[in-house]
Structures are given as C-alpha cells and as structure tokens.
C-alpha cells in the first residue's frame, strides 16, 4: 500500500511523505504506482522550475517533500498535487491511504 502523510501547520501543508508500493500489479506494470509517481514528479518539477529554493525534495526509499517557501504558486501546485492524489485514493482504496497530521 502507498502511504501518504500530509503534515500541516496553520492549515498549510509543510511536508509530504510518500512510502510503500501499491501492489495493484507486478512491479513495473503497476498503474497506481505509476500514477502517483507521475503526479508527484510533475508537480515537484514544476515547483523547482519556478523556484529552486521553495522545496526540499528527496527520493530515497520513498518521496519526501518539505515546503520551505510558501507562496501562492507553490501552495497552489502542492494543493493541486494533493487533490489529484485524493482522487486516486478514492479509486484505489486498497492501494493508497492518505493521512493528515495537524500540528498545534
């Protein structure tokens, strides 16, 4: 299962941690994993093209994104990415779970 953890501060996403494998199909043919990867990598690349210092991004044993510079464009791209991931979660409930963590 792909696990996506959205960490919020003041109702704004500060970081996203994505781990696991969907196990929808065999490795290399899994459309759920491919969809998640495509959504996330496309969003990250768009943000980096606009402002290289706005996020910290790691792709090691999962994907970790930390938002360093909140602005309208970065937050809109992050919100769009998360919205697309929620749509996938609706379609593939056995393969994706999204959790939200709100800090005080």
C-alpha positions in Angstrom: 0.0 0.0 0.0 1.2 3.5 -0.8 1.1 5.7 2.4 1.0 9.4 2.0 1.4 11.6 5.1 0.5 15.3 4.8 1.9 17.4 7.6 0.1 20.7 8.2 1.0 23.8 10.1 -1.6 26.6 10.3 -3.8 24.8 7.8 -1.0 24.8 5.2 0.9 21.7 4.1 4.5 21.9 5.3 5.7 18.4 4.2 4.6 15.3 2.4 6.0 11.8 2.9 5.2 9.1 0.4 6.2 5.5 1.1 5.3 2.0 0.1 4.1 0.3 -3.1 0.6 0.0 -4.3 0.7 -3.7 -5.1 -2.0 -3.2 -7.7 0.0 -5.2 -10.2 3.6 -6.5 -10.6 6.5 -4.1 -10.2 6.9 -2.2 -13.5 3.3 -2.7 -14.5 1.6 -1.1 -11.6 -0.6 1.8 -12.9 -1.3 3.1 -9.4 2.4 3.5 -8.5 3.0 5.0 -12.0 0.1 7.5 -11.4 1.4 8.5 -8.0 4.9 8.9 -9.3 3.8 10.9 -12.3 1.6 13.3 -10.3 4.3 13.9 -7.7 7.3 14.2 -10.0 5.4 16.5 -12.4 4.4 18.7 -9.5 7.8 18.8 -8.0 9.5 19.6 -11.3 7.1 22.5 -11.9 7.8 23.9 -8.5 11.5 23.6 -8.9 11.4 25.3 -12.3 9.7 28.2 -10.8 11.7 28.5 -7.6 14.5 26.0 -6.8 14.6 27.1 -3.1 10.9 26.7 -2.4 11.0 23.0 -1.6 13.4 20.3 -0.4 12.9 17.1 -2.2 14.3 13.6 -1.6 13.6 10.4 -3.5 15.2 7.7 -1.4 13.1 4.8 -0.1 10.0 6.9 -0.8 9.5 10.5 -1.6 9.8 13.3 0.9 8.9 16.9 0.1 9.3 19.8 2.5 7.9 23.2 1.6 10.4 25.8 2.5 8.9 28.9 0.9 5.1 29.2 0.9 3.7 31.5 -1.8 0.6 31.4 -3.9 2.1 29.5 -6.8 3.9 26.9 -4.7 0.9 26.3 -2.5 -1.4 26.1 -5.5 0.8 23.4 -7.1 1.0 21.5 -3.9 -2.8 21.7 -3.3 -3.4 20.5 -6.9 -1.0 17.6 -6.4 -2.7 16.6 -3.2 -6.2 16.9 -4.8 -5.1 14.5 -7.6 -3.7 12.1 -5.0 -7.0 12.1 -3.2 -8.8 11.3 -6.4 -6.5 8.3 -6.9 -7.2 7.2 -3.3 -11.0 7.3 -4.0 -10.5 4.9 -7.0 -7.9 2.7 -5.4 -8.8 2.4 -1.7 -6.9 -0.8 -1.3 -3.7 0.6 -2.7 -3.4 4.2 -1.4 -4.1 5.8 2.0 -3.6 9.5 2.8 -3.3 10.7 6.4 -3.3 14.3 7.6 -1.3 15.4 10.6 -2.1 18.8 12.0 0.3 20.4 14.5 -0.6 22.9 17.1 
